[in-house]
Amino acid sequence: MGPRRLVFAPRASYIPAVDERLLPLFPLPVVLFPGTARPLHIFEPRYRRMLTDCLDGDRRFVGEVVDYADEPELDAELDPLAETVRAAFERLVRAVRAIADQRTPVPELPRDPSRIAYHVASVIDTPLTARYELLRSRSALARLHAVARILEQAVPSVERRAAQHQRARSNGSGHDTAGHAS
């Protein structure tokens, strides 16, 4: 028996096959979104060889790929929701960084509204089933709505924790431990 290959095929019959190609792949216990990066530590010799081949070739790495386009949607609907998601994400990141006592800037999100949900979902704690639903969706508007709901639930509690953290740092004096007014 020859080497086995892992092949992912679209489950939904409504996704038309536009351009199919076979790319090297190894299984990961994560959902990777289009346009997002995932740092990897690759140590198995067979996977290191595979990546060397990828880097020597066209540098692409995912599986059997079928490209498809999102459903057409109006910018007038996408843009306001994208800005709402962007603002909620910025609030979340600021609160998380306050809890971690970090002062680094908020990461930039893509300008393209159809990609914002992917980028947000790739860096926040999102259940695996929700990640798969986002990945399967052909509607940028539906993805933005789903991520907006996740953020609506997460942001207030993280902001409360950040405020508690700031109060705890002030040690009851109105100043944080570094002497800055809070």
GIHU-V681109 format. One record per residue. RES is the residue in one small letter. PHI is phi in radians with two decimals (* if undefined). OMEGA is omega in degrees with one decimal (NA if undefined). D_FIRST is the distance of its C-alpha to the first C-alpha in whole Angstrom. Layout:
BEGIN
res->RES phi->PHI omega->OMEGA d_first->D_FIRST
res->RES phi->PHI omega->OMEGA d_first->D_FIRST
END
This chain:
BEGIN
res->m phi->* omega->-178.5 d_first->0
res->g phi->-1.36 omega->179.4 d_first->4
res->p phi->-1.13 omega->178.6 d_first->7
res->r phi->-1.53 omega->174.8 d_first->8
res->r phi->-2.25 omega->179.7 d_first->12
res->l phi->-1.59 omega->-177.1 d_first->15
res->v phi->-2.17 omega->175.2 d_first->17
res->f phi->-1.85 omega->177.8 d_first->21
res->a phi->-2.07 omega->178.8 d_first->23
res->p phi->-1.09 omega->179.5 d_first->26
res->r phi->-1.43 omega->-174.8 d_first->27
res->a phi->-1.47 omega->-178.0 d_first->31
res->s phi->-1.26 omega->-178.6 d_first->31
res->y phi->-1.37 omega->178.8 d_first->34
res->i phi->-1.57 omega->-177.0 d_first->33
res->p phi->-1.30 omega->176.3 d_first->32
res->a phi->-1.34 omega->-178.4 d_first->30
res->v phi->-1.80 omega->-177.4 d_first->32
res->d phi->-2.53 omega->-176.9 d_first->29
res->e phi->-1.87 omega->177.5 d_first->26
res->r phi->-2.61 omega->-178.5 d_first->24
res->l phi->-1.87 omega->179.9 d_first->20
res->l phi->-2.11 omega->177.6 d_first->21
res->p phi->-1.10 omega->-177.3 d_first->20
res->l phi->-2.75 omega->163.1 d_first->20
res->f phi->-2.30 omega->-172.5 d_first->19
res->p phi->-1.22 omega->176.1 d_first->21
res->l phi->-2.24 omega->179.1 d_first->24
res->p phi->-1.50 omega->-178.8 d_first->26
res->v phi->-2.45 omega->172.2 d_first->29
res->v phi->-1.84 omega->179.0 d_first->30
res->l phi->-1.79 omega->-177.8 d_first->31
res->f phi->-1.71 omega->177.6 d_first->33
res->p phi->-0.99 omega->175.9 d_first->34
res->g phi->1.36 omega->179.6 d_first->36
res->t phi->-1.92 omega->-179.0 d_first->36
res->a phi->-1.80 omega->176.0 d_first->35
res->r phi->-2.42 omega->177.2 d_first->33
res->p phi->-1.13 omega->-179.4 d_first->33
res->l phi->-2.22 omega->169.9 d_first->30
res->h phi->-1.96 omega->-174.3 d_first->30
res->i phi->-1.86 omega->-174.6 d_first->26
res->f phi->-2.19 omega->180.0 d_first->26
res->e phi->-1.26 omega->-177.3 d_first->22
res->p phi->-0.95 omega->-177.8 d_first->21
res->r phi->-1.16 omega->178.7 d_first->18
res->y phi->-1.34 omega->175.6 d_first->20
res->r phi->-1.13 omega->176.4 d_first->23
res->r phi->-1.10 omega->-179.5 d_first->21
res->m phi->-1.07 omega->179.7 d_first->20
res->l phi->-1.20 omega->175.2 d_first->24
res->t phi->-1.06 omega->176.9 d_first->25
res->d phi->-1.09 omega->178.5 d_first->23
res->c phi->-1.10 omega->-178.1 d_first->25
res->l phi->-1.18 omega->176.9 d_first->28
res->d phi->-1.34 omega->-178.7 d_first->28
res->g phi->-1.77 omega->-175.5 d_first->27
res->d phi->-1.54 omega->173.7 d_first->29
res->r phi->1.26 omega->179.4 d_first->29
res->r phi->-1.59 omega->-171.7 d_first->27
res->f phi->-2.59 omega->169.8 d_first->25
res->v phi->-2.62 omega->-177.0 d_first->24
res->g phi->2.50 omega->172.5 d_first->21
res->e phi->-1.37 omega->-170.2 d_first->21
res->v phi->-1.94 omega->173.3 d_first->25
res->v phi->-2.16 omega->178.1 d_first->27
res->d phi->-1.31 omega->173.6 d_first->31
res->y phi->-2.61 omega->-178.2 d_first->34
res->a phi->-1.77 omega->172.5 d_first->37
res->d phi->-1.17 omega->172.7 d_first->39
res->e phi->-1.13 omega->177.8 d_first->42
res->p phi->-1.16 omega->178.9 d_first->45
res->e phi->-2.45 omega->-176.0 d_first->48
res->l phi->-1.38 omega->175.6 d_first->51
res->d phi->-1.02 omega->-179.5 d_first->52
res->a phi->-1.09 omega->175.9 d_first->55
res->e phi->-1.59 omega->-175.8 d_first->53
res->l phi->-1.22 omega->-171.7 d_first->50
res->d phi->-1.03 omega->-179.9 d_first->53
res->p phi->-1.11 omega->179.3 d_first->55
res->l phi->-1.20 omega->176.7 d_first->52
res->a phi->-1.06 omega->178.4 d_first->50
res->e phi->-1.18 omega->176.0 d_first->53
res->t phi->-1.09 omega->178.9 d_first->53
res->v phi->-1.12 omega->179.7 d_first->50
res->r phi->-1.03 omega->-178.9 d_first->51
res->a phi->-1.15 omega->178.6 d_first->54
res->a phi->-1.13 omega->178.1 d_first->52
res->f phi->-1.11 omega->178.2 d_first->50
res->e phi->-1.07 omega->176.7 d_first->52
res->r phi->-1.08 omega->-179.7 d_first->54
res->l phi->-1.09 omega->-178.5 d_first->51
res->v phi->-1.11 omega->178.4 d_first->50
res->r phi->-1.05 omega->179.9 d_first->54
res->a phi->-1.15 omega->179.2 d_first->54
res->v phi->-1.09 omega->-179.8 d_first->51
res->r phi->-1.18 omega->176.0 d_first->52
res->a phi->-1.14 omega->178.3 d_first->56
res->i phi->-1.11 omega->-178.3 d_first->54
res->a phi->-1.54 omega->-178.3 d_first->52
res->d phi->0.97 omega->177.2 d_first->55
res->q phi->-1.84 omega->179.8 d_first->54
res->r phi->-2.09 omega->-179.2 d_first->55
res->t phi->-1.25 omega->-177.4 d_first->53
res->p phi->-1.23 omega->176.3 d_first->53
res->v phi->-1.18 omega->178.8 d_first->51
res->p phi->-1.10 omega->179.6 d_first->48
res->e phi->-1.30 omega->173.6 d_first->48
res->l phi->-1.72 omega->179.5 d_first->46
res->p phi->-1.10 omega->176.7 d_first->45
res->r phi->-1.26 omega->-178.0 d_first->48
res->d phi->-1.18 omega->-178.3 d_first->46
res->p phi->-1.02 omega->-178.4 d_first->47
res->s phi->-1.26 omega->-178.9 d_first->43
res->r phi->-1.80 omega->-174.3 d_first->41
res->i phi->-1.06 omega->-178.2 d_first->44
res->a phi->-1.03 omega->178.1 d_first->42
res->y phi->-1.05 omega->-176.6 d_first->39
res->h phi->-1.17 omega->178.5 d_first->40
res->v phi->-1.11 omega->-178.1 d_first->43
res->a phi->-1.11 omega->-179.0 d_first->40
res->s phi->-1.31 omega->-177.0 d_first->38
res->v phi->-2.00 omega->177.1 d_first->40
res->i phi->-1.87 omega->179.7 d_first->42
res->d phi->-1.30 omega->-177.3 d_first->41
res->t phi->-2.10 omega->178.5 d_first->39
res->p phi->-0.99 omega->-177.5 d_first->37
res->l phi->-0.99 omega->-179.4 d_first->34
res->t phi->-1.11 omega->178.4 d_first->34
res->a phi->-1.17 omega->177.1 d_first->37
res->r phi->-1.08 omega->179.1 d_first->35
res->y phi->-1.13 omega->178.3 d_first->32
res->e phi->-1.11 omega->176.8 d_first->35
res->l phi->-1.08 omega->-178.5 d_first->37
res->l phi->-1.15 omega->-178.9 d_first->33
res->r phi->-1.35 omega->-173.1 d_first->33
res->s phi->-1.20 omega->175.1 d_first->37
res->r phi->-1.80 omega->-178.6 d_first->38
res->s phi->-2.07 omega->176.5 d_first->42
res->a phi->-1.08 omega->179.4 d_first->43
res->l phi->-1.12 omega->177.7 d_first->46
res->a phi->-1.11 omega->178.1 d_first->44
res->r phi->-1.10 omega->179.2 d_first->42
res->l phi->-1.10 omega->177.2 d_first->45
res->h phi->-1.07 omega->-178.9 d_first->47
res->a phi->-1.10 omega->-179.9 d_first->44
res->v phi->-1.20 omega->176.9 d_first->44
res->a phi->-1.06 omega->178.3 d_first->48
res->r phi->-1.12 omega->178.5 d_first->48
res->i phi->-1.07 omega->-179.6 d_first->46
res->l phi->-1.15 omega->178.1 d_first->49
res->e phi->-1.00 omega->179.0 d_first->52
res->q phi->-1.37 omega->-172.8 d_first->50
res->a phi->-1.47 omega->-170.1 d_first->50
res->v phi->-1.03 omega->-176.8 d_first->52
res->p phi->-1.02 omega->-178.8 d_first->55
res->s phi->-1.21 omega->179.0 d_first->54
res->v phi->-1.22 omega->176.6 d_first->53
res->e phi->-1.13 omega->175.5 d_first->56
res->r phi->-1.09 omega->178.1 d_first->58
res->r phi->-1.09 omega->178.7 d_first->56
res->a phi->-1.13 omega->178.4 d_first->57
res->a phi->-1.13 omega->176.9 d_first->61
res->q phi->-1.09 omega->179.1 d_first->61
res->h phi->-1.08 omega->179.2 d_first->59
res->q phi->-1.11 omega->177.5 d_first->62
res->r phi->-1.10 omega->179.5 d_first->65
res->a phi->-1.13 omega->178.7 d_first->63
res->r phi->-1.17 omega->-177.8 d_first->63
res->s phi->-1.30 omega->176.0 d_first->67
res->n phi->0.98 omega->177.3 d_first->68
res->g phi->1.35 omega->-175.0 d_first->70
res->s phi->-1.73 omega->-175.5 d_first->72
res->g phi->1.46 omega->177.8 d_first->71
res->h phi->-2.21 omega->176.3 d_first->70
res->d phi->-1.32 omega->-174.3 d_first->66
res->t phi->-1.12 omega->178.1 d_first->66
res->a phi->-1.57 omega->177.1 d_first->66
res->g phi->1.62 omega->179.0 d_first->70
res->h phi->-1.48 omega->175.9 d_first->69
res->a phi->-1.17 omega->178.7 d_first->70
res->s phi->-1.84 omega->NA d_first->68
END
